[in-house]
Each structure stands twice: as C-alpha cells, then as structure tokens.
Amino acid sequence: MSNTLTLARPYARAAFELAKGEGAAAAWSNRLGFAAQVIGQSAVQALVGSPKLGAADRVALFLPEGETADGSFARFLTLLEANQRLPLLAEIAGLYEELRADDERTLKVRVRSALPIDPAQQQQLVGALAKRFDRAVTLDVVLDPELIGGAVVEAGDIVIDGSLRGKLARLRAELVQ
C-alpha cells in the first residue's frame, strides 16, 4: 500500500499543480474521480494490462464523456500510460483530494455515532472542529450501533474515540495490566 502511495504521490502533485494553474481544481477532482471508478473495475484492470489494446485506447478508457483527447487531462493520462502508472489512478485521485482540501483549507470529518445526531448538535460539532483544526469542516455522519453509545470522530489521521465501546475497551486494558 505505501509503495503505491509513494509511486502515486508525484503524479498527484503534478495533477494538482496543473489543475490549480488552469483554475480547474474541481473539474480535475471530477475527472480523477471518474478515472478512479473506472480503474476499480476488474474488466478494465485486465484491459490496461493487455498488449492487444493500444496506448491511445487505454487512455480513452479513462476520459469522461465530453473530454477531448488533446486536453490537459488526456495528456496527463497519456503520461501515466507511458510510465505504466494507470493502475495507480485510485491512489492518485485520493492524494489529489488531500492536496486540494489542504489548499482550500477544508477538512472532511467522518462521525460514527451510535444514535442520530440532531442538526443543532451537528452545527455545534462543526464549529468546535473548525476552531480546533482552523479549517472549514464538512461532516459525514454515519450510524454505527456497535458503538453502544457516544461517537467516534475521524478527521484525517486524528481519531477521537468518545464511544462507550472505546471507553470499555480502555477500561478493560487498564484492568488487565
């Protein structure tokens, strides 16, 4: 996994710089998202490795409808194809989104909660997280009854476990020592 991320990182940076230079960061997000979905299909993965398919045809697989073969995104895909990096499109798309969020000072936060969170509590949580991380925050709230009670907040590499299940696990670990 880390090897694929290491290989994908320079391409993601190059894509982001190119998109930012064009003022088309959001459009590139959509294009890369489409390409990542396409590469995720096993039939496409087999085609990408097939010598029967030409380079231009491999690139065309990943072009969203309406994209031209001479556009900057197509040239980017051609570079990936020439360096045999098309299989990294999902990782490139993920890293690109991280670079874009960092540049736009936004943060997607996933909240797993045992019970539904009312809109007022969500707004309060958004405000507290925005203050803590100094970024605009968007919440993705997911119900997870296995937590028993409370919630788990996942913001990038930071995990705040306020669930009853997590508290019980920490208590058990302390009692075992």
NUROVEX-528978 format. One line per 4 residues: number of its first residue (from 1); their letters; for each residue x, y, z of C-alpha. Coordinates in nm, 3 decimals, decimal comma. Last residue first. Layout:
NUM) A) X:Y:Z  ...
This chain:
177) QVLE) -0,239:-0,451:3,343  -0,566:-0,634:3,265  -0,775:-0,370:3,441  -0,625:-0,090:3,231
173) ARLR) -0,693:-0,275:2,905  -1,053:-0,348:3,012  -1,107:0,020:3,092  -0,971:0,121:2,751
169) ALKG) -1,201:-0,131:2,576  -1,499:-0,007:2,780  -1,423:0,353:2,683  -1,398:0,255:2,317
165) RLSG) -1,736:0,076:2,327  -1,890:0,373:2,504  -1,777:0,592:2,219  -1,576:0,910:2,260
161) DIVI) -1,298:0,797:2,030  -1,126:1,098:1,874  -0,933:0,983:1,569  -0,676:1,208:1,403
157) DGAE) -0,512:1,099:1,078  -0,769:1,281:0,865  -1,053:1,383:1,093  -1,226:1,075:1,233
153) VVAG) -1,474:1,141:1,515  -1,605:0,837:1,704  -1,937:0,876:1,884  -2,126:0,810:2,205
149) GILE) -2,320:0,493:2,285  -2,320:0,120:2,202  -2,052:0,172:1,933  -2,193:-0,132:1,753
145) PDLV) -2,498:0,081:1,657  -2,292:0,263:1,391  -2,485:0,549:1,230  -2,277:0,753:0,987
141) VDLT) -2,240:1,131:0,988  -2,022:1,285:0,715  -1,942:1,633:0,835  -1,788:1,919:0,640
137) VARD) -1,535:2,142:0,814  -1,383:2,475:0,711  -1,036:2,485:0,861  -0,857:2,607:1,173
133) FRKA) -0,835:2,250:1,306  -0,966:2,319:1,657  -1,194:2,607:1,558  -1,343:2,420:1,264
129) LAGV) -1,388:2,116:1,490  -1,579:2,316:1,752  -1,798:2,487:1,493  -1,873:2,164:1,307
125) LQQQ) -1,964:1,995:1,637  -2,204:2,277:1,726  -2,358:2,256:1,380  -2,400:1,878:1,418
121) QAPD) -2,554:1,925:1,762  -2,811:2,166:1,615  -2,880:1,927:1,327  -2,966:1,634:1,556
117) IPLA) -2,719:1,347:1,582  -2,871:1,003:1,522  -2,757:0,736:1,770  -2,449:0,512:1,795
113) SRVR) -2,242:0,769:1,609  -1,966:0,745:1,354  -1,852:1,093:1,260  -1,642:1,136:0,948
109) VKLT) -1,474:1,472:0,909  -1,389:1,624:0,575  -1,149:1,914:0,618  -1,119:2,231:0,416
105) REDD) -0,832:2,476:0,393  -0,867:2,513:0,013  -0,503:2,412:-0,037  -0,527:2,132:0,218
101) ARLE) -0,851:2,007:0,066  -0,696:2,012:-0,281  -0,385:1,826:-0,169  -0,597:1,562:0,007
97) EYLG) -0,822:1,529:-0,299  -0,515:1,479:-0,520  -0,391:1,207:-0,286  -0,718:1,018:-0,327
93) AIEA) -0,724:1,063:-0,705  -0,362:0,948:-0,737  -0,439:0,640:-0,527  -0,735:0,549:-0,748
89) LLPL) -0,536:0,621:-1,066  -0,243:0,399:-0,968  -0,327:0,127:-1,225  -0,264:0,390:-1,496
85) RQNA) 0,103:0,412:-1,390  0,272:0,232:-1,681  0,504:0,529:-1,743  0,362:0,591:-2,092
81) ELLT) 0,010:0,533:-1,959  0,054:0,786:-1,679  0,191:1,041:-1,928  -0,103:0,973:-2,160
77) LFRA) -0,339:1,023:-1,866  -0,186:1,366:-1,803  -0,217:1,449:-2,172  -0,583:1,346:-2,157
73) FSGD) -0,632:1,574:-1,856  -0,462:1,862:-2,038  -0,688:1,831:-2,340  -0,589:1,673:-2,673
69) ATEG) -0,804:1,359:-2,645  -1,111:1,571:-2,574  -1,329:1,530:-2,269  -1,704:1,528:-2,335
65) EPLF) -1,766:1,198:-2,161  -1,500:1,128:-1,901  -1,164:1,007:-2,030  -1,041:0,695:-1,854
61) LAVR) -1,096:0,434:-2,125  -0,957:0,678:-2,383  -0,610:0,647:-2,226  -0,607:0,271:-2,288
57) DAAG) -0,726:0,328:-2,646  -0,447:0,579:-2,709  -0,188:0,334:-2,572  -0,306:0,046:-2,790
53) LKPS) -0,501:-0,252:-2,660  -0,383:-0,601:-2,756  -0,092:-0,578:-2,509  -0,344:-0,619:-2,225
49) GVLA) -0,251:-0,475:-1,886  -0,499:-0,190:-1,904  -0,764:-0,427:-2,039  -0,739:-0,659:-1,735
45) QVAS) -0,774:-0,364:-1,499  -1,076:-0,250:-1,700  -1,252:-0,583:-1,650  -1,172:-0,571:-1,277
41) QGIV) -1,345:-0,236:-1,230  -1,164:-0,004:-0,991  -0,980:0,158:-1,282  -1,312:0,310:-1,396
37) QAAF) -1,400:0,447:-1,055  -1,057:0,608:-1,023  -1,094:0,762:-1,372  -1,428:0,916:-1,274
33) GLRN) -1,284:1,055:-0,951  -0,985:1,189:-1,146  -1,217:1,372:-1,383  -1,441:1,503:-1,105
29) SWAA) -1,146:1,624:-0,898  -0,998:1,775:-1,215  -1,314:1,980:-1,261  -1,291:2,099:-0,900
25) AAGE) -0,927:2,207:-0,937  -0,990:2,390:-1,265  -0,813:2,722:-1,226  -0,574:2,614:-1,502
21) GKAL) -0,273:2,658:-1,275  -0,462:2,478:-0,999  -0,530:2,186:-1,230  -0,166:2,163:-1,337
17) EFAA) -0,038:2,194:-0,982  -0,288:1,933:-0,864  -0,205:1,690:-1,142  0,168:1,727:-1,074
13) RAYP) 0,116:1,670:-0,703  -0,098:1,363:-0,770  0,165:1,231:-1,012  0,440:1,284:-0,755
9) RALT) 0,235:1,100:-0,487  0,130:0,794:-0,690  0,458:0,599:-0,663  0,488:0,658:-0,290
5) LTNS) 0,119:0,578:-0,246  0,167:0,252:-0,437  0,462:0,164:-0,215  0,265:0,251:0,098
1) M) 0,000:0,000:0,000
